[in-house]
Amino acid sequence: MNAPDATPAASPDPASRPLPLAGLRVVEFTHMVMGPTCGMVLADMGAEVIKVEPIEGDRTRHLLGAGAGFFPMFNRNKKSISIDLHKPAGAEVARKLAASADVVAENFKPGTMGKYGLDYAALSAVNPRLIYVSHKGFLPGPYEHRVALDEVVQMMGGLAYMTGRSGDPLRAGTSVNDIMGGMFGAIGALGALIQRGITGRGQEVQSALFENNVFLVGQHMMQYAITGKPAAPMPERISAWAVYDVFTVKDGEQIFLSAVSDAQWAVFCDALGFADLKADVRYATNNERVTLRPELMPILRERLATRSAAELAALFERVGLPFAPIRKPEELFDDEHLNATGGLAEITLPDGARAGETARSTLFPFTMDGQRLGVRLQPPHQGEHTTELLAALGYDGAAIEALRAQRAVG
């Protein structure tokens, strides 16, 4: 499943392509998903990103279940150095490394970085050009000292309510706030880099899970502001479009079908041979169809139940109507479009029972100069670049061995 049947169209070697952030150094003190996502955005665009890990390694290297893919997914194109910040010599190494950076990123609890002289105030006093990206659960305010996780903010921020059915809040099916929070951190860093080019000074950027989640549900908040009616959870919502749903069809298969305009409704009826529905003046406009949805949908479900999902997909593609098969994540490895366009890139797994084997990972969903941003460095082994980076900071062999003897570095 992890080897494509056909070789995708060739693209330039990502290691040889000019990338927009080449020459930029980022040092990240991050773990889990949010901070590493920020670093990966910058790394994919060409920055040298150095991941500082504890001596025992980032915990996501060995998570089970839903966390099993975190480290290889969010840490490509990075170097790894192992440092024990609790040791004075280790903290000193970390400060020297941070002093060499254009950007420092972190996602620890408030106050943690200050214990080691790695907070923005301390580092910017040494390097006023530094951009410091802080990823937290909450922006400064009454909640800032709470411990936050993606699921915590989904529950308190309305997203779980909107995703599940009434009385059954349900987290979204991926780490949406962690990933988007890291992306917003990277967006802030890019803006700060542009401003630094004008003013010569860096700044602190803050991104937070809770505020990210509130941004995601902002459309539902605005819906209430405009209509005065609370938004219903997505399974029970009043859809803005009459035909916009999952249909169970022949042999119990499912497919998502939609017709979101009056023109698409006409095409929908013509393609499926529903001349009577097209001629029915009660269904003439989308808003009328939405109002009459309780009677229209059972009619459509009954008529479509005899058709296969494959037949409907081919028909909708031919006439240009929106549709989607219902797929599981593992089925995307075989997706025709992803494989043809190079949307998946091979990485070498660094940890676990499959260490050393290859798998295909998703790339960022945009192109630059017509090309996807690829993999230049494999997800690093724990502390893989420690010696190289220490030497670049001016530590000779004896000093490096002394640090290792103290367990200050790995």
C-alpha positions in Angstrom: 0.0 0.0 0.0 2.9 2.4 0.7 4.5 1.9 -2.8 2.7 3.7 -5.7 1.7 1.5 -8.6 2.8 4.2 -11.0 5.7 6.6 -10.8 4.3 10.2 -10.4 5.4 12.9 -12.8 9.0 13.8 -12.1 9.6 17.0 -10.2 12.9 18.8 -9.4 15.0 17.4 -6.6 13.8 19.4 -3.5 17.3 19.5 -2.2 18.5 21.5 -5.3 15.5 23.8 -5.7 15.8 27.5 -4.6 13.4 27.8 -1.6 12.1 31.1 -0.1 13.5 30.6 3.4 16.9 29.2 2.5 19.5 30.6 4.8 17.0 31.1 7.7 17.8 29.3 10.9 14.9 28.2 13.2 15.5 26.6 16.6 12.4 24.8 17.9 11.8 23.8 21.5 8.6 21.9 20.7 6.8 18.7 21.2 3.5 16.9 20.2 1.8 18.6 17.1 1.3 22.4 17.4 4.9 23.6 17.6 6.3 21.0 15.3 3.7 22.0 12.6 5.0 25.6 12.8 8.6 24.3 12.4 7.6 22.0 9.5 6.0 24.9 7.6 9.2 26.9 7.8 11.4 23.8 7.1 9.5 22.8 4.0 10.0 26.3 2.7 13.7 26.0 3.0 14.7 27.1 6.5 17.3 25.1 8.5 15.1 23.9 11.4 16.8 22.5 14.5 14.6 20.5 16.8 15.8 20.5 20.4 14.8 17.2 22.0 15.2 16.0 25.6 17.9 13.3 26.2 15.3 10.6 26.1 13.8 11.9 22.9 10.6 13.6 21.9 7.7 11.6 23.5 5.8 11.5 20.2 8.5 9.2 18.8 6.9 6.3 20.8 3.2 7.2 21.2 0.6 4.5 20.5 -2.8 4.6 18.8 -3.9 7.9 17.3 -0.5 9.4 18.2 1.6 6.8 16.4 2.2 8.9 13.3 2.9 12.3 15.0 6.7 12.3 14.9 7.3 11.3 11.3 4.4 13.4 10.1 5.4 16.7 11.6 9.2 16.6 11.8 10.5 16.1 8.3 13.2 18.5 6.9 14.5 19.1 10.4 17.8 18.4 12.3 17.7 17.0 15.8 19.9 17.8 18.8 19.4 16.2 22.2 19.9 18.6 25.2 19.0 18.2 28.9 17.8 21.7 29.8 17.7 20.8 33.5 21.5 20.6 33.5 23.2 24.1 33.6 25.6 23.1 30.8 22.7 21.9 28.7 20.8 25.1 29.2 23.9 27.0 28.2 24.2 25.0 25.0 20.5 25.7 24.3 21.0 29.5 24.8 24.0 29.5 22.5 22.0 27.6 19.9 19.0 30.0 20.3 21.4 33.0 19.9 22.3 31.7 16.5 18.7 31.6 15.3 16.5 33.9 13.3 13.4 32.3 14.7 12.9 30.4 18.0 9.6 28.5 18.4 8.3 26.8 21.5 5.1 25.3 22.9 5.6 24.7 26.6 3.6 25.9 29.5 3.8 29.6 30.4 7.0 30.2 32.5 8.8 27.1 31.4 11.2 28.7 29.0 12.0 31.5 31.4 13.5 28.9 33.8 16.3 28.3 31.4 16.9 31.8 30.1 15.1 30.8 26.8 12.1 33.2 27.0 11.7 36.1 24.6 12.8 38.7 27.0 16.1 37.0 27.7 16.9 36.0 24.1 15.9 39.3 22.5 18.2 41.1 24.9 21.0 39.3 23.2 19.6 39.3 19.7 17.1 42.1 19.0 16.5 40.7 15.5 15.1 37.5 17.0 11.5 36.4 16.1 10.1 34.3 18.9 7.0 32.2 18.2 5.2 31.0 21.3 2.4 28.4 20.9 0.1 28.1 23.9 -3.2 26.8 25.0 -4.6 30.3 25.4 -3.4 33.8 24.7 -2.7 35.9 27.8 -5.8 36.3 29.9 -7.9 34.5 32.6 -7.3 31.1 31.0 -3.6 31.4 30.2 -2.4 29.1 33.0 -4.8 26.3 32.2 -3.5 23.1 30.6 -5.0 22.9 27.1 -5.1 20.1 24.6 -6.8 20.0 21.2 -9.8 18.1 22.6 -10.0 20.4 25.6 -10.5 23.5 23.4 -12.8 21.7 21.0 -15.1 21.0 24.0 -15.0 24.5 25.5 -14.8 26.3 22.2 -18.0 24.9 20.5 -16.4 22.7 17.9 -17.2 19.4 19.6 -20.8 20.6 20.0 -21.0 21.5 16.3 -19.4 18.2 15.2 -21.5 15.7 17.2 -25.2 15.2 17.6 -27.2 17.0 20.2 -26.2 15.7 23.6 -23.2 13.9 22.1 -20.2 16.3 21.7 -17.6 14.8 19.4 -14.1 16.0 18.6 -13.2 16.5 15.0 -11.5 13.6 13.4 -8.0 15.1 13.3 -5.8 17.5 15.4 -7.4 20.5 13.7 -6.4 23.1 16.4 -2.9 21.8 16.9 -2.2 21.8 13.2 -3.9 25.1 12.4 -2.4 26.7 15.5 1.0 25.8 14.3 0.2 27.1 10.8 -0.9 30.5 12.3 2.3 30.6 14.3 4.2 30.2 11.0 2.1 32.8 9.3 2.9 35.2 12.1 6.6 34.4 11.8 6.6 35.1 8.1 4.9 38.4 8.7 7.4 39.2 11.4 10.3 38.4 9.0 9.0 40.8 6.5 8.6 43.5 9.1 12.1 42.8 10.4 13.4 43.4 6.9 11.9 46.9 7.2 12.6 47.8 10.8 15.6 45.6 11.6 14.0 44.3 14.8 12.3 41.1 15.7 9.2 40.5 17.8 7.3 37.9 19.7 4.5 36.1 17.9 1.8 34.2 19.9 -0.6 31.5 18.7 -3.1 29.6 20.8 -5.3 26.6 20.6 -8.4 28.1 22.1 -8.3 31.2 20.0 -7.7 29.1 16.9 -10.8 27.0 17.8 -12.9 30.1 18.3 -11.8 31.3 14.8 -13.0 28.0 13.4 -16.5 28.3 14.9 -16.7 32.0 14.1 -19.0 31.4 11.2 -21.5 29.8 13.6 -21.1 32.7 16.0 -21.8 35.1 13.1 -24.8 33.0 12.0 -26.3 33.6 15.5 -25.5 37.3 15.3 -27.3 37.6 12.0 -30.3 35.3 12.5 -30.7 35.4 16.3 -31.0 31.6 16.2 -28.3 29.2 17.6 -26.5 27.1 15.1 -27.5 23.5 15.2 -24.9 20.8 15.3 -23.7 19.7 11.9 -25.7 16.4 11.8 -28.9 18.4 12.5 -28.2 21.7 10.8 -30.5 23.4 8.4 -28.3 23.1 5.3 -28.0 26.2 3.0 -28.5 23.8 0.1 -31.3 21.3 -0.5 -29.2 18.5 -2.1 -26.0 18.3 0.0 -25.8 15.0 1.8 -24.6 11.4 2.0 -26.8 8.9 0.3 -27.0 5.2 0.9 -27.2 3.5 -2.4 -27.1 0.0 -4.0 -25.5 -2.7 -1.8 -25.3 -0.4 1.1 -22.6 1.8 -0.3 -22.5 5.5 0.5 -21.7 8.6 -1.6 -21.9 12.3 -1.0 -24.0 14.1 -3.7 -24.8 17.8 -4.1 -26.5 20.4 -6.2 -26.0 23.8 -4.7 -27.5 26.1 -7.2 -30.6 26.3 -9.4 -28.5 25.6 -12.5 -27.0 22.5 -10.8 -30.5 21.3 -9.8 -31.5 21.4 -13.4 -28.5 19.4 -14.4 -29.1 17.0 -11.5 -32.6 16.3 -12.6 -31.7 16.0 -16.3 -28.8 13.6 -15.6 -30.9 11.4 -13.3 -34.1 11.5 -15.4 -36.1 13.3 -12.7 -38.1 15.4 -15.2 -41.1 15.5 -12.8 -39.0 17.1 -10.0 -37.5 19.6 -12.4 -41.0 20.6 -13.5 -42.4 20.9 -10.0 -42.7 24.6 -9.3 -42.5 23.9 -5.6 -38.8 23.0 -6.1 -38.0 25.8 -8.5 -35.4 27.7 -6.3 -32.8 26.5 -3.8 -34.5 28.2 -0.9 -37.8 26.6 -1.7 -36.1 23.2 -1.9 -34.4 23.8 1.4 -37.8 24.7 3.0 -39.3 21.5 1.5 -36.3 19.3 2.2 -38.2 17.0 4.7 -40.4 15.8 1.8 -37.8 16.1 -1.0 -35.0 14.1 0.5 -37.0 10.9 1.1 -38.0 11.0 -2.6 -34.3 11.4 -3.7 -33.1 8.7 -1.3 -35.7 6.2 -2.6 -34.9 6.9 -6.2 -31.1 6.8 -5.8 -31.1 3.6 -3.6 -31.1 1.4 -6.7 -28.0 2.9 -8.3 -24.4 2.0 -7.5 -21.9 4.5 -6.0 -19.6 3.9 -9.0 -22.4 4.6 -11.5 -23.4 7.8 -9.7 -19.8 9.0 -9.4 -19.2 8.5 -13.1 -22.4 10.3 -13.9 -21.7 13.3 -11.7 -18.2 13.6 -13.0 -19.5 13.5 -16.6 -22.0 16.3 -16.0 -19.9 18.4 -13.7 -21.8 18.0 -10.4 -20.1 17.9 -7.0 -19.7 14.4 -5.5 -17.4 12.4 -3.2 -16.8 8.8 -2.4 -16.7 8.1 1.3 -13.1 7.1 2.0 -11.0 6.0 5.0 -7.6 7.7 5.5 -5.7 4.5 4.6 -7.4 4.4 1.2 -5.8 7.7 0.2 -2.5 6.0 -0.4 -4.0 4.7 -3.5 -5.7 7.9 -4.6 -5.3 8.4 -8.3 -4.9 12.2 -8.1 -2.5 12.2 -5.2 -0.2 9.7 -6.9 -0.4 11.5 -10.3 0.4 14.9 -8.8 3.1 14.0 -6.3 1.0 14.8 -3.3 2.6 12.0 -1.3 6.3 11.9 -0.6 8.4 9.0 0.7 10.0 9.3 4.1 12.1 6.9 6.2 10.5 6.1 9.5 13.0 6.9 12.3 11.5 5.0 15.2 9.4 2.0 16.3 9.1 -1.5 14.9 9.2 -0.2 11.3 12.2 2.0 11.8 14.2 2.2 8.5 11.3 1.3 6.4 9.7 3.9 4.0 6.2 5.2 4.1 4.5 8.0 2.1 3.5 11.2 3.9 1.3 14.1 2.8 2.9 17.3 1.6 1.6 20.8 2.2 -1.4 21.5 -0.1 0.2 24.3 -2.2 2.8 24.8 -4.9 5.5 27.4 -5.3 6.7 28.1 -8.8 4.5 25.2 -9.9 6.1 22.6 -7.6 5.2 21.0 -4.4 7.5 21.5 -1.4 9.2 18.2 -0.9 11.4 16.2 1.5 15.0 17.4 1.8 15.8 15.8 5.2 14.2 12.6 6.6 12.5 12.8 10.0 15.6 12.8 12.2 16.8 10.1 14.5 17.0 11.2 18.1 20.0 13.6 18.5 21.2 12.7 15.0 22.8 16.1 14.4 24.0 16.8 17.9 27.8 16.6 17.2 27.5 18.6 14.0 25.6 21.4 15.6 27.8 21.6 18.7 30.8 21.8 16.5 29.3 24.6 14.5 28.7 26.5 17.8 32.4 26.3 18.5 32.6 23.2 20.8 35.6 21.0 20.1 35.7 17.3 20.5 36.8 17.3 24.1 34.1 19.8 25.0 31.5 17.7 23.3 32.6 14.6 25.1 32.6 16.5 28.4 29.0 17.6 27.8 28.1 14.0 27.0 29.8 12.7 30.1 27.6 15.1 32.1 24.5 13.9 30.2 23.9 17.6 29.3 23.6 16.5 25.6 22.8 13.2 24.0 
